[in-house]
Amino acid sequence: MRVVVVGSGPGGFNAAMCASRLGAEVVLVEKDHLGGVCLNKGCIPTKALLRSAEILSLLRRADDFGLISENPRYDLKKMVERKNRLVERLRFGMESLLKTHHVHIVGGRARLLSPDLLYVDTSNGGPETIETDRIILATGSDDLIPPFVDSEREAVLTTFRALDVEQLPSSLVIVGGGVVGVEFASLFNALGSDVTLVEMLPQILPLEDAELSAALRERLEARGIRVVVGAKVEGVEYEPRGVSTRLSEGKVVSAEKILIAMGRRPTVADLGFEEGGGLMQNGAIVVDEGMRTSIPNVYAVGDVVGRAMLAHVAMAEGLVAGKNALDGDERMTYELIPNCVYSFPELASVGLTKEKAEELGFKVKVGSFPLAANGRAHTLGKTEGFIQLLMDAIDDRILGCQIIGYNATELIHEATLAIKLKATAGDLMETIHAHPTLSEGFVEAARSIYGEGIYTA
């Protein structure tokens, strides 16, 4: 059986590898670089730059650790070069894995002609058609640029362009207070830009718990980031020395650059899916729990289906589609997805918020542990933040978890597994954790639910 996968981001890559392992002849079509947005212009590049900024911040605190580091500074060109080397290395690793598993890679832009035929405008050999038994669409998403913004202007940064800036802007307005906007705010602030973060909704990170969002906002503002919420951008004016952003209620914010981080939209243009009778909704491809589209033998995964636009969700969807393309019966669920923000400090959450749990009828108990009471946090010099657990008061099951603090994006998976396994707060209390570790905070947060905390008053 032949399977053609269109797009090599996390979803497409996993789908291709899965189908190949199950015995299919797999063709992977990619119009740009292997790895899609995640590897080349998203997840990996941003985290590489954030790591450089984090080290710079530590060097500036060297005296706190008994070290001498006089006048630490950064070289933006070298930071970007390091980022590019990491991307190239990982891209090479992907290509090697695909070739090892006999996945045939075709460079070019694909278009559906029928459920078993694709037209590909190849990058090095002209057009060709590919016959297939199954098609998996993983074309990803593009930056959402509002019509009042001229993205060709030098003063305008897209999230892609911001990864390759040659000179740090002295001041920056970031439009969009979601995950991407918050991460870029942390990055440019740490390097020395005067940053204003604008969000049209009442809180940054609108999908997160309100208290968690407020706690992160407080810490961002303590670092010097101005946060403006409940303000809609009504226009942008370009000036010789920068840009003025007009907000609702007449407020104007001026800066050298403006960064647009207003979200993403599925990439479906010229794909031929809708023209072929495929069902779409709100600009995204409609799929069932098995990632099947309305067109027989055609599947879709990742950002193009518009559900949870996260790389790890796309990976899971890719495995479901890869197995089902080979006559499997897998189903995708979205009930337990960890959300991670690589800001300074990091934020992570999983499961239910207190508001959502109560809305669903749960009687909730909450336990929290401040990292300022954790020994390992002190040795690391990273004491800000907390671990919070939500428990069902009836059967003690863990319902949700919210974390702000160092390595929150790594710590969240203990709570994710606990919720998946229906573990109780008592289970966490009785599980011996190594000392000193940040993860001991889960034990203390669980103890605090019962009023048995040892390291807090």
C-alpha positions as CSV (number, residue, x, y, z in Angstrom):
1,M,0.0,0.0,0.0
2,R,1.2,3.5,-0.8
3,V,0.7,6.4,1.5
4,V,1.5,10.0,0.5
5,V,2.1,12.5,3.4
6,V,1.9,16.2,2.5
7,G,4.0,18.2,4.9
8,S,6.9,17.2,7.1
9,G,6.2,19.0,10.4
10,P,5.8,17.0,13.6
11,G,2.4,15.6,12.5
12,G,3.5,14.7,9.0
13,F,6.9,13.3,10.1
14,N,5.2,11.0,12.7
15,A,2.6,9.9,10.2
16,A,5.2,9.0,7.6
17,M,7.4,7.1,10.1
18,C,4.4,5.3,11.6
19,A,3.0,4.2,8.2
20,S,6.5,3.1,7.1
21,R,7.0,1.0,10.2
22,L,3.7,-0.7,9.5
23,G,4.8,-1.7,6.0
24,A,3.5,1.0,3.7
25,E,5.4,2.5,0.8
26,V,5.6,6.1,2.0
27,V,6.1,9.3,0.0
28,L,6.7,12.5,1.9
29,V,6.1,15.8,0.0
30,E,7.5,19.0,1.5
31,K,7.4,22.4,-0.2
32,D,10.1,23.9,2.0
33,H,12.6,22.5,4.6
34,L,12.1,19.2,6.4
35,G,10.6,19.7,9.8
36,G,8.0,22.3,8.9
37,V,7.4,25.4,11.0
38,C,8.1,23.7,14.3
39,L,11.7,22.9,13.5
40,N,12.6,25.7,11.2
41,K,10.6,28.7,12.3
42,G,8.8,27.9,15.6
43,C,9.4,25.6,18.5
44,I,13.1,24.8,18.2
45,P,14.5,28.2,17.0
46,T,12.6,30.1,19.7
47,K,13.8,27.8,22.4
48,A,17.4,28.0,21.2
49,L,17.3,31.8,21.4
50,L,15.5,31.8,24.7
51,R,18.2,29.5,26.1
52,S,20.9,32.0,25.1
53,A,18.9,34.8,26.8
54,E,18.5,32.6,29.9
55,I,22.3,32.1,30.2
56,L,22.8,35.8,29.7
57,S,20.4,36.5,32.6
58,L,22.4,34.0,34.8
59,L,25.7,35.6,33.9
60,R,24.3,38.9,35.1
61,R,23.6,37.3,38.4
62,A,27.0,35.6,38.6
63,D,27.9,37.3,41.9
64,D,24.9,35.6,43.5
65,F,26.7,32.3,42.9
66,G,30.1,33.4,44.0
67,L,31.3,33.8,40.5
68,I,32.9,36.7,38.6
69,S,31.6,37.6,35.2
70,E,32.3,41.2,34.4
71,N,30.1,43.0,32.0
72,P,28.3,40.0,30.4
73,R,26.9,40.8,26.9
74,Y,25.6,39.0,23.9
75,D,26.4,38.7,20.2
76,L,23.1,38.6,18.4
77,K,24.7,37.3,15.2
78,K,26.3,34.4,17.1
79,M,23.0,33.6,18.8
80,V,21.2,33.4,15.5
81,E,24.1,31.3,14.0
82,R,23.8,28.8,16.9
83,K,20.1,28.6,16.4
84,N,20.6,27.9,12.7
85,R,23.2,25.2,13.4
86,L,20.8,23.4,15.8
87,V,18.0,23.5,13.2
88,E,20.3,22.2,10.5
89,R,21.5,19.4,12.7
90,L,18.0,18.3,13.7
91,R,16.9,18.6,10.1
92,F,19.7,16.3,9.0
93,G,18.7,13.8,11.7
94,M,15.1,13.8,10.4
95,E,16.3,13.2,6.8
96,S,18.5,10.3,8.0
97,L,15.6,8.7,9.9
98,L,13.3,9.0,6.9
99,K,15.8,7.5,4.5
100,T,16.6,4.7,7.0
101,H,12.9,3.8,6.9
102,H,12.8,4.0,3.1
103,V,10.5,7.1,3.0
104,H,10.8,8.7,-0.4
105,I,11.1,12.5,0.0
106,V,9.8,14.8,-2.7
107,G,10.4,18.5,-2.6
108,G,7.6,20.5,-4.0
109,R,4.0,21.8,-3.5
110,A,1.2,19.3,-3.6
111,R,-2.4,19.6,-4.8
112,L,-5.1,17.0,-4.5
113,L,-6.6,15.9,-7.9
114,S,-8.6,13.1,-6.5
115,P,-8.6,10.8,-3.4
116,D,-5.9,8.7,-5.0
117,L,-4.0,11.2,-7.1
118,L,-1.7,14.2,-6.2
119,Y,-0.2,16.8,-8.5
120,V,3.2,18.0,-7.2
121,D,5.0,21.0,-8.6
122,T,8.5,19.7,-7.7
123,S,11.3,22.0,-6.8
124,N,13.9,20.4,-9.0
125,G,12.2,18.3,-11.7
126,G,9.0,20.0,-12.9
127,P,5.5,18.8,-12.3
128,E,4.6,15.2,-11.6
129,T,1.6,13.2,-10.5
130,I,1.7,10.6,-7.7
131,E,-0.8,7.8,-7.5
132,T,-1.6,6.6,-4.0
133,D,-3.9,4.5,-1.8
134,R,-4.0,6.9,1.1
135,I,-3.2,10.6,1.6
136,I,-2.4,12.3,4.9
137,L,-2.5,16.1,4.9
138,A,-0.2,17.9,7.3
139,T,0.3,21.3,5.7
140,G,0.5,23.2,9.0
141,S,-0.4,26.8,9.5
142,D,0.8,30.4,8.6
143,D,1.1,33.6,10.6
144,L,-2.2,35.5,10.9
145,I,-1.4,39.0,9.7
146,P,-4.3,41.5,10.1
147,P,-5.2,43.7,7.0
148,F,-4.1,46.9,8.7
149,V,-0.5,45.8,9.0
150,D,1.9,46.0,6.1
151,S,4.2,43.1,6.7
152,E,6.7,44.3,4.1
153,R,7.6,47.3,6.2
154,E,11.0,47.2,7.8
155,A,9.4,48.2,11.1
156,V,7.2,45.1,11.1
157,L,8.4,41.8,12.4
158,T,6.5,38.5,11.8
159,T,7.2,35.7,14.2
160,F,9.3,34.1,11.5
161,R,11.3,37.3,10.8
162,A,11.9,37.9,14.5
163,L,14.0,34.8,14.7
164,D,16.6,36.3,12.4
165,V,16.9,39.9,13.5
166,E,20.3,41.4,12.9
167,Q,20.0,44.2,15.4
168,L,18.1,44.3,18.6
169,P,15.3,46.8,18.5
170,S,15.6,49.4,21.3
171,S,11.8,49.2,21.8
172,L,9.2,46.7,20.6
173,V,5.4,46.5,20.7
174,I,4.2,42.9,20.6
175,V,0.6,42.5,19.4
176,G,-0.9,39.3,20.8
177,G,-0.5,38.0,24.4
178,G,-0.8,34.3,23.7
179,V,2.0,31.8,24.1
180,V,4.1,33.1,21.2
181,G,3.7,36.7,22.2
182,V,4.7,36.0,25.8
183,E,7.7,34.0,24.8
184,F,9.0,36.7,22.4
185,A,8.3,39.3,25.1
186,S,10.5,37.3,27.5
187,L,13.3,37.0,24.9
188,F,13.5,40.6,23.8
189,N,13.1,41.9,27.4
190,A,16.0,39.7,28.6
191,L,18.2,41.0,25.8
192,G,17.4,44.7,26.7
193,S,14.5,45.8,24.5
194,D,11.8,48.0,26.0
195,V,8.8,45.7,25.5
196,T,5.1,46.4,25.5
197,L,2.8,43.4,25.2
198,V,-0.7,44.1,24.0
199,E,-3.6,41.6,24.3
200,M,-7.2,42.4,23.2
201,L,-8.8,40.0,25.7
202,P,-8.9,40.6,29.5
203,Q,-5.9,38.5,30.2
204,I,-2.7,37.3,28.6
205,L,-2.7,33.6,27.8
206,P,-6.5,33.7,27.4
207,L,-6.8,29.9,27.4
208,E,-5.1,29.6,30.8
209,D,-6.6,29.8,34.3
210,A,-7.2,33.4,35.2
211,E,-5.2,33.3,38.4
212,L,-2.3,31.6,36.7
213,S,-2.3,34.2,33.9
214,A,-2.4,37.0,36.5
215,A,0.5,35.4,38.4
216,L,2.7,35.3,35.2
217,R,1.7,38.8,34.2
218,E,2.9,40.1,37.6
219,R,6.2,38.4,37.1
220,L,6.6,39.7,33.5
221,E,5.8,43.3,34.7
222,A,8.4,42.9,37.5
223,R,11.0,42.3,34.8
224,G,10.0,45.5,33.1
225,I,7.6,44.3,30.4
226,R,4.6,46.6,30.1
227,V,1.4,44.5,29.7
228,V,-1.7,46.0,28.2
229,V,-4.9,43.9,28.2
230,G,-8.4,44.5,27.0
231,A,-7.0,46.8,24.2
232,K,-7.7,46.2,20.5
233,V,-5.3,47.4,17.9
234,E,-7.2,49.8,15.6
235,G,-4.4,50.9,13.3
236,V,-0.6,51.1,12.7
237,E,1.2,54.2,11.5
238,Y,4.7,54.1,10.1
239,E,7.2,56.8,10.9
240,P,10.8,57.4,9.9
241,R,12.1,56.2,13.3
242,G,9.6,53.4,14.0
243,V,5.9,52.7,14.3
244,S,2.9,54.0,16.3
245,T,0.3,51.5,17.3
246,R,-3.2,52.9,17.9
247,L,-5.2,51.1,20.5
248,S,-8.8,51.2,21.5
249,E,-9.8,54.1,23.8
250,G,-7.4,56.4,22.0
251,K,-4.1,55.1,23.5
252,V,-1.0,55.1,21.3
253,V,2.1,53.1,21.8
254,S,5.2,54.0,19.9
255,A,8.3,51.8,19.3
256,E,11.1,51.1,16.9
257,K,9.5,47.8,15.8
258,I,6.1,46.0,16.0
259,L,5.9,42.2,16.3
260,I,2.7,40.6,15.1
261,A,1.9,37.5,17.2
262,M,-1.9,37.3,16.8
263,G,-2.1,33.6,16.1
264,R,-2.1,31.2,13.2
265,R,-4.4,30.0,10.5
266,P,-4.4,26.6,8.7
267,T,-2.5,26.4,5.4
268,V,-5.1,25.2,2.9
269,A,-4.6,27.6,0.0
270,D,-4.0,25.8,-3.4
271,L,-4.3,22.4,-1.6
272,G,-7.3,21.4,-3.7
273,F,-9.1,19.9,-0.7
274,E,-12.1,22.1,-0.5
275,E,-12.4,22.2,-4.3
276,G,-12.4,18.4,-4.2
277,G,-15.5,18.4,-2.0
278,G,-13.7,18.2,1.4
279,L,-15.6,19.6,4.4
280,M,-14.1,22.6,6.2
281,Q,-15.1,24.7,9.1
282,N,-13.7,28.1,10.1
283,G,-10.9,27.7,7.6
284,A,-9.7,24.3,8.9
285,I,-10.1,20.8,7.6
286,V,-12.8,18.8,9.5
287,V,-11.8,15.4,10.7
288,D,-13.2,12.7,12.9
289,E,-11.6,11.1,15.9
290,G,-9.5,8.9,13.6
291,M,-8.2,11.9,11.7
292,R,-10.3,10.9,8.6
293,T,-11.6,13.8,6.5
294,S,-14.8,13.8,4.6
295,I,-13.0,12.5,1.5
296,P,-12.5,8.7,1.5
297,N,-8.9,7.6,2.2
298,V,-7.8,11.2,2.9
299,Y,-6.6,12.1,6.5
300,A,-5.4,15.3,8.0
301,V,-3.3,16.1,11.1
302,G,-1.7,19.0,12.9
303,D,-2.5,22.7,12.6
304,V,-4.4,22.3,9.4
305,V,-7.3,20.7,11.4
306,G,-7.4,23.7,13.7
307,R,-7.9,21.9,17.0
308,A,-5.1,22.3,19.4
309,M,-2.3,24.0,17.4
310,L,0.6,22.4,19.3
311,A,3.5,20.3,18.0
312,H,2.9,17.5,20.5
313,V,-0.7,17.3,19.6
314,A,0.3,17.1,15.9
315,M,2.7,14.3,16.8
316,A,-0.1,12.3,18.5
317,E,-2.5,13.0,15.6
318,G,0.2,11.9,13.1
319,L,0.5,8.5,14.8
320,V,-3.3,8.0,14.8
321,A,-3.5,8.9,11.1
322,G,-0.5,6.7,10.2
323,K,-2.0,3.7,11.9
324,N,-5.5,4.2,10.5
325,A,-4.2,4.7,7.0
326,L,-3.0,1.1,7.3
327,D,-6.5,0.0,8.4
328,G,-6.1,0.6,12.1
329,D,-8.8,1.8,14.4
330,E,-7.1,4.4,16.6
331,R,-8.9,7.4,18.1
332,M,-7.5,10.8,19.1
333,T,-8.5,12.4,22.4
334,Y,-7.8,15.9,23.5
335,E,-8.7,15.7,27.2
336,L,-5.2,15.7,28.6
337,I,-2.8,18.0,26.8
338,P,0.0,19.7,28.7
339,N,0.2,23.4,27.8
340,C,3.7,24.9,28.1
341,V,4.9,28.5,27.8
342,Y,8.7,29.0,27.7
343,S,8.7,32.4,29.2
344,F,10.8,33.8,32.1
345,P,9.6,32.2,34.3
346,E,8.1,29.2,32.6
347,L,4.4,28.3,32.9
348,A,2.8,25.0,32.4
349,S,-0.7,23.5,33.0
350,V,-2.6,20.3,32.4
351,G,-6.1,19.0,33.1
352,L,-8.9,21.1,34.6
353,T,-8.8,24.6,36.0
354,K,-10.7,25.3,39.2
355,E,-13.4,27.2,37.3
356,K,-13.8,24.5,34.7
357,A,-13.9,21.7,37.3
358,E,-16.6,23.4,39.3
359,E,-18.5,24.1,36.1
360,L,-18.5,20.4,35.5
361,G,-19.9,19.7,38.9
362,F,-16.7,18.7,40.8
363,K,-16.2,19.7,44.4
364,V,-12.6,20.9,44.3
365,K,-9.8,21.1,46.8
366,V,-6.7,23.1,46.0
367,G,-3.2,22.6,47.2
368,S,-0.2,24.8,46.5
369,F,3.5,24.9,47.2
370,P,5.8,27.9,46.7
371,L,9.1,27.1,45.2
372,A,10.6,29.6,47.6
373,A,10.2,26.8,50.2
374,N,12.1,24.3,48.0
375,G,15.7,23.5,48.7
376,R,16.7,22.7,45.1
377,A,15.1,25.9,43.9
378,H,17.4,27.8,46.3
379,T,20.5,26.0,45.0
380,L,19.5,26.9,41.5
381,G,18.8,30.5,42.3
382,K,15.3,30.0,40.9
383,T,12.8,30.4,43.7
384,E,9.9,32.3,42.1
385,G,6.7,30.5,41.3
386,F,4.6,27.6,42.7
387,I,3.1,24.2,42.0
388,Q,-0.6,24.0,42.4
389,L,-2.8,20.8,42.4
390,L,-6.5,20.5,42.0
391,M,-8.2,17.4,43.7
392,D,-11.7,16.0,43.5
393,A,-12.9,16.2,47.1
394,I,-15.0,13.1,46.7
395,D,-12.4,10.5,45.6
396,D,-9.1,12.5,46.0
397,R,-8.2,12.1,42.3
398,I,-6.0,14.8,40.8
399,L,-8.0,16.8,38.3
400,G,-5.5,19.5,37.2
401,C,-2.2,21.1,37.8
402,Q,-0.7,24.6,37.2
403,I,2.9,25.5,37.6
404,I,4.9,28.7,37.3
405,G,8.6,28.6,37.8
406,Y,11.9,27.2,36.6
407,N,11.6,24.0,34.5
408,A,7.8,24.1,34.7
409,T,7.6,22.7,31.2
410,E,9.5,19.6,32.3
411,L,7.8,19.2,35.7
412,I,4.3,19.2,34.2
413,H,4.5,15.7,33.0
414,E,4.4,14.1,36.4
415,A,1.0,15.7,36.9
416,T,0.0,14.6,33.4
417,L,0.7,11.0,34.1
418,A,-0.9,11.2,37.5
419,I,-4.2,12.5,36.0
420,K,-4.0,9.9,33.2
421,L,-3.6,7.1,35.7
422,K,-6.4,8.5,38.0
423,A,-3.8,8.9,40.8
424,T,-4.9,10.5,44.0
425,A,-3.2,13.3,46.0
426,G,-2.5,10.5,48.5
427,D,-0.6,8.6,45.8
428,L,1.6,11.6,45.2
429,M,2.2,12.0,49.0
430,E,3.2,8.4,49.4
431,T,5.6,8.4,46.4
432,I,9.2,9.0,47.6
433,H,10.8,11.8,45.6
434,A,14.5,12.3,45.5
435,H,15.9,15.2,47.5
436,P,16.8,17.9,46.7
437,T,14.6,18.2,43.5
438,L,12.0,20.6,42.3
439,S,9.6,17.7,41.8
440,E,9.4,17.4,45.6
441,G,7.0,20.3,45.2
442,F,4.3,17.9,44.1
443,V,4.5,16.0,47.3
444,E,4.2,19.2,49.3
445,A,1.4,20.5,47.2
446,A,-0.5,17.3,47.7
447,R,0.1,17.5,51.5
448,S,-1.2,21.0,51.6
449,I,-4.5,19.9,50.2
450,Y,-5.0,17.9,53.5
451,G,-3.4,20.5,55.7
452,E,-0.3,18.4,56.2
453,G,2.3,20.5,54.6
454,I,5.8,20.1,56.2
455,Y,7.8,22.9,54.6
456,T,5.2,25.6,54.7
457,A,3.5,27.3,57.6
